[in-house]
Amino acid sequence: MTALKSTARRPRKKTQRRGYPYWGVLAEITCKLCISGVLAGAAIAALAELVPHHRAQQARLRSVQHEVAVTKYRVDLLREQFDRSFDPEQARRVMQDETGRISPEMRRVIWVESDKVQN
């Protein structure tokens, strides 16, 4: 029976490597984390530069808003004076205030202290 033994060898099954079988996934995840870290660093650096600029713009805005409020107040006063000056019903009153003259129909009233009247 020994003569019947075949000298041909059976093909061996291929064995898998014993290392980490998902090393490609690990490399991809590592690469993504590195890129995300670089992007996060760039975003933080950009924000660090923008914050002082934003604060300066806010200070300017407050200053301009204050100037607008002051100018609006002055415009309102001038508008009142303008309306009063060109109102036909108040023309006499304006003329009297500006020149100190009074209408001929009006009488001048002079207030006298009571001590002087009795003496």
C-alpha positions as CSV (number, residue, x, y, z in Angstrom):
1,M,0.0,0.0,0.0
2,T,2.8,2.2,0.3
3,A,3.2,2.2,-3.4
4,L,-0.2,3.6,-3.9
5,K,0.4,6.7,-1.8
6,S,0.4,9.7,-3.9
7,T,3.3,11.9,-3.9
8,A,1.3,15.0,-4.8
9,R,0.7,17.4,-2.0
10,R,-2.5,19.0,-1.3
11,P,-2.7,22.7,-1.8
12,R,-2.6,24.6,1.5
13,K,-5.2,27.0,2.5
14,K,-4.0,30.6,2.5
15,T,-3.9,32.0,6.0
16,Q,-4.8,35.6,6.7
17,R,-2.2,37.9,8.1
18,R,-2.3,38.0,11.9
19,G,-2.1,41.8,12.1
20,Y,-5.0,44.2,12.4
21,P,-7.4,43.3,9.5
22,Y,-8.9,46.8,9.2
23,W,-5.7,48.8,8.9
24,G,-7.1,50.7,5.8
25,V,-10.1,51.9,7.8
26,L,-7.8,53.0,10.6
27,A,-5.6,55.0,8.2
28,E,-8.7,56.7,6.8
29,I,-10.0,57.6,10.2
30,T,-6.6,59.0,11.3
31,C,-6.4,61.0,8.1
32,K,-9.9,62.5,8.6
33,L,-9.1,63.4,12.2
34,C,-5.8,65.1,11.2
35,I,-7.6,67.2,8.5
36,S,-10.4,68.1,10.9
37,G,-7.8,69.2,13.5
38,V,-6.1,71.4,10.9
39,L,-9.4,72.9,9.9
40,A,-10.5,73.5,13.5
41,G,-7.1,75.2,14.2
42,A,-7.6,77.5,11.2
43,A,-11.1,78.4,12.3
44,I,-9.9,79.2,15.8
45,A,-7.1,81.4,14.4
46,A,-9.6,83.2,12.2
47,L,-11.9,83.8,15.1
48,A,-9.1,85.1,17.3
49,E,-8.4,87.7,14.6
50,L,-12.0,88.6,14.1
51,V,-13.0,89.2,17.7
52,P,-10.9,92.4,18.2
53,H,-12.1,93.7,14.8
54,H,-15.7,93.0,15.8
55,R,-15.3,94.9,19.1
56,A,-13.8,97.9,17.3
57,Q,-16.7,97.9,14.9
58,Q,-19.2,97.8,17.8
59,A,-17.5,100.8,19.4
60,R,-17.7,102.7,16.2
61,L,-21.3,101.8,15.8
62,R,-22.1,103.0,19.3
63,S,-20.3,106.3,18.5
64,V,-22.2,106.8,15.3
65,Q,-25.6,105.9,17.0
66,H,-24.8,108.6,19.6
67,E,-24.1,111.2,16.9
68,V,-27.3,110.2,15.1
69,A,-29.3,110.7,18.2
70,V,-27.7,114.2,18.8
71,T,-28.3,115.2,15.2
72,K,-31.9,114.0,15.3
73,Y,-32.5,116.1,18.4
74,R,-31.1,119.1,16.7
75,V,-33.1,118.5,13.5
76,D,-36.3,118.2,15.5
77,L,-35.6,121.6,17.2
78,L,-34.9,123.2,13.9
79,R,-38.0,121.7,12.3
80,E,-40.1,123.1,15.1
81,Q,-38.5,126.6,14.6
82,F,-39.0,126.3,10.9
83,D,-42.7,125.3,11.2
84,R,-43.3,128.1,13.7
85,S,-41.6,130.7,11.4
86,F,-43.6,129.8,8.4
87,D,-47.0,129.3,10.1
88,P,-49.3,132.1,9.0
89,E,-51.2,131.9,12.3
90,Q,-48.1,132.6,14.3
91,A,-46.6,135.2,12.1
92,R,-47.4,138.1,14.5
93,R,-46.1,136.2,17.5
94,V,-42.8,135.4,15.7
95,M,-42.4,139.0,14.6
96,Q,-43.0,140.2,18.1
97,D,-40.5,137.7,19.6
98,E,-37.8,138.6,17.0
99,T,-38.1,142.4,16.9
100,G,-39.5,143.2,20.3
101,R,-42.3,145.3,18.8
102,I,-45.9,144.7,19.7
103,S,-49.0,145.0,17.6
104,P,-50.7,148.4,17.7
105,E,-53.9,146.7,19.0
106,M,-52.1,145.4,22.1
107,R,-51.4,147.5,25.2
108,R,-48.3,147.3,27.1
109,V,-48.6,146.1,30.7
110,I,-46.0,147.2,33.1
111,W,-45.8,145.5,36.4
112,V,-45.1,147.6,39.4
113,E,-44.3,146.5,42.9
114,S,-46.9,147.2,45.5
115,D,-44.5,149.2,47.7
116,K,-43.9,151.8,45.1
117,V,-47.6,152.3,44.3
118,Q,-48.5,153.0,47.9
119,N,-45.7,155.6,48.4
